[in-house]
Amino acid sequence: MRTLMQLARDAGGLLLLALIASVVSGFSNASLIALINKTLTVEADGLALLGRTFIALTLLMLITRVLSETVFMYLGQRAKARLRNEVVARIGENRLGFAGIFTDSWPGADVIAQLAAARGYPAAAFSRAV
């Protein structure tokens, strides 16, 4: 619930747009089913109007479904990117944890430099990686 509330705060307008488009898509889908059911009992002279209504509802459903799925996907990817950035920032701030592993003061740094030199990689690429 907390995540949804934060998403609503961060992307209020986009979230509202996606929700409305999703609801409209669902109603147009239900209307299409009702229209198909009604078509089974209509006289031949009323089929043209029902055909145009069917095309309009199909286009409305397609547009709103694509819009809602695209906006929801964008919001999800943006939220994941923000979470990744927060994790990276927290790891970078952690001075007591693994920060010393990637410096030359770590005892394994010489081994990594030797392996890099043996494989033909520049040693500078592996020293002071952070």
C-alpha positions in Angstrom: 0.0 0.0 0.0 2.9 2.3 0.8 4.4 1.8 -2.6 1.0 2.6 -4.3 0.7 5.8 -2.2 4.2 6.9 -3.2 3.5 6.1 -6.8 0.4 8.2 -6.6 2.3 11.1 -5.1 5.2 10.9 -7.6 3.1 10.4 -10.8 -0.4 11.6 -9.9 -1.4 12.9 -13.3 0.0 10.0 -15.3 -1.4 7.5 -12.9 -4.9 9.1 -13.1 -4.6 9.1 -16.9 -3.7 5.4 -17.0 -6.5 4.5 -14.6 -9.1 6.3 -16.6 -7.9 4.8 -19.8 -7.9 1.4 -18.3 -11.5 1.8 -17.0 -12.7 3.1 -20.4 -11.0 0.2 -22.1 -12.8 -2.3 -19.8 -16.2 -0.6 -20.3 -15.7 -0.6 -24.1 -14.8 -4.2 -24.0 -18.0 -5.1 -22.1 -20.0 -2.9 -24.5 -18.5 -4.8 -27.4 -19.7 -8.1 -25.9 -23.2 -6.7 -25.3 -23.2 -5.3 -28.9 -22.4 -8.7 -30.3 -25.1 -10.2 -28.2 -27.6 -7.6 -29.5 -26.6 -8.2 -33.1 -27.9 -11.7 -32.9 -31.5 -10.5 -32.5 -31.5 -7.3 -34.7 -33.3 -7.0 -38.0 -31.1 -6.6 -41.1 -31.9 -2.9 -41.5 -30.3 -2.1 -38.1 -27.0 -3.9 -38.8 -25.3 -0.9 -40.5 -25.6 1.2 -37.3 -24.5 -1.6 -35.2 -21.5 -2.1 -37.5 -20.4 1.5 -37.1 -20.9 1.3 -33.4 -18.8 -1.9 -33.3 -16.0 -0.2 -35.2 -16.1 2.8 -32.9 -16.0 0.7 -29.8 -13.2 -1.4 -31.1 -11.1 1.6 -31.9 -11.9 3.1 -28.5 -10.9 -0.1 -26.7 -7.7 -0.4 -28.7 -6.6 3.2 -28.2 -7.4 3.2 -24.5 -5.8 -0.2 -23.9 -2.6 0.8 -25.6 -2.5 4.1 -23.8 -3.1 2.6 -20.3 -0.6 -0.2 -20.9 2.1 2.2 -22.1 1.6 4.6 -19.3 1.6 1.8 -16.7 4.8 0.3 -18.2 6.5 3.8 -18.2 5.5 4.3 -14.5 6.8 0.9 -13.6 10.1 1.3 -15.3 10.5 4.8 -13.8 9.8 3.4 -10.3 12.3 0.5 -10.9 15.0 3.0 -12.1 14.4 5.2 -9.0 14.7 2.2 -6.7 17.9 1.1 -8.5 19.4 4.5 -8.1 18.6 4.6 -4.4 20.2 1.2 -3.9 23.3 2.3 -5.7 23.5 5.5 -3.7 23.1 3.6 -0.4 25.8 1.1 -1.4 28.1 4.0 -2.4 27.5 5.7 1.0 28.3 2.6 2.9 31.9 3.3 4.1 32.1 0.3 6.5 30.9 -2.4 4.1 32.5 -3.4 0.8 33.9 0.0 -0.2 37.5 -1.2 0.5 37.2 -4.1 -1.8 37.6 -2.0 -4.9 40.6 0.0 -4.0 44.3 -0.8 -4.3 44.5 -1.2 -0.5 42.6 -4.4 -0.7 45.0 -7.4 -0.7 43.3 -9.0 -3.7 43.9 -5.9 -5.9 47.4 -7.2 -6.8 45.9 -10.5 -7.9 43.3 -8.8 -10.0 46.0 -6.6 -11.6 48.1 -9.6 -12.4 45.2 -11.5 -14.0 44.3 -8.4 -16.0 47.9 -8.0 -17.2 48.1 -11.7 -18.1 45.0 -11.4 -20.2 46.1 -8.2 -21.9 43.7 -5.9 -20.2 44.9 -2.5 -19.1 45.6 -2.6 -15.4 44.1 0.9 -15.0 40.7 -0.6 -15.8 40.8 -2.7 -12.6 42.5 -0.4 -10.2 40.3 2.1 -8.2 37.2 0.9 -10.0 34.9 2.9 -7.7 
